[in-house]
Amino acid sequence: TRGRIVSADSVQTYRGVQIGANKPTMEERESTPHHLIDILEGDSICDYNAADWMRDAIFVIDELTTAAAITTAGDDDDDDDED
């Protein structure tokens, strides 16, 4: 399983904001999944704050770690079947 990136750059959360955002290219995003990038419209800048980002980041990280635990458990079971 490839790694995943959870963006901690507040500017990267906004769609349409490219200047100064240093967002990964679409090729990079297809190669390695990125989270919390382009999740909001640019006109919602005043409505999204650090507490909102923290809530979203915790949700994404929880989802990823839960999925990783399930995948790892499934991988272990598959290895046992092959022996």
RAFEN-V259461 format. One record per residue. N is the residue number from 1. RES is the residue in one letter. PSI is psi in radians with two decimals (999 if undefined). D_FIRST is the distance of its C-alpha to the first C-alpha in whole Angstrom. Layout:
N:RES:PSI:D_FIRST + N:RES:PSI:D_FIRST
This chain:
1:T:2.32:0 + 2:R:2.77:4 + 3:G:3.01:7 + 4:R:2.70:9 + 5:I:2.23:13 + 6:V:1.97:16 + 7:S:2.36:19 + 8:A:0.23:22 + 9:D:1.97:24 + 10:S:-0.56:27 + 11:V:-0.55:28 + 12:Q:-0.22:25 + 13:T:-0.36:25 + 14:Y:2.20:28 + 15:R:2.47:28 + 16:G:-0.20:30 + 17:V:1.83:30 + 18:Q:-0.67:29 + 19:I:2.18:32 + 20:G:-0.04:31 + 21:A:-0.44:28 + 22:N:0.79:26 + 23:K:2.61:23 + 24:P:2.65:20 + 25:T:2.85:21 + 26:M:-0.64:20 + 27:E:-0.78:18 + 28:E:-0.67:16 + 29:R:-0.53:15 + 30:E:-0.60:14 + 31:S:-0.77:12 + 32:T:2.04:10 + 33:P:2.37:11 + 34:H:2.53:14 + 35:H:2.64:16 + 36:L:0.54:20 + 37:I:2.32:21 + 38:D:0.74:24 + 39:I:-0.21:24 + 40:L:2.65:28 + 41:E:2.57:31 + 42:G:-0.44:32 + 43:D:0.02:36 + 44:S:0.34:34 + 45:I:-0.70:34 + 46:C:-0.28:37 + 47:D:-0.21:35 + 48:Y:2.20:32 + 49:N:-3.07:32 + 50:A:-0.65:30 + 51:A:-0.67:30 + 52:D:-0.78:29 + 53:W:-0.76:26 + 54:M:-0.75:25 + 55:R:-0.82:25 + 56:D:-0.71:23 + 57:A:-0.77:21 + 58:I:-0.73:21 + 59:F:-0.87:20 + 60:V:-0.81:17 + 61:I:-0.73:16 + 62:D:-0.77:17 + 63:E:-0.76:15 + 64:L:-0.73:12 + 65:T:-0.61:13 + 66:T:-0.79:14 + 67:A:-0.69:11 + 68:A:-0.70:9 + 69:A:-0.71:12 + 70:I:-0.77:12 + 71:T:-0.78:9 + 72:T:-0.76:10 + 73:A:-0.73:13 + 74:G:-0.67:13 + 75:D:-0.71:11 + 76:D:-0.73:14 + 77:D:-0.70:16 + 78:D:-0.67:15 + 79:D:-0.66:16 + 80:D:-0.60:19 + 81:D:-0.49:20 + 82:E:-0.39:20 + 83:D:999:22
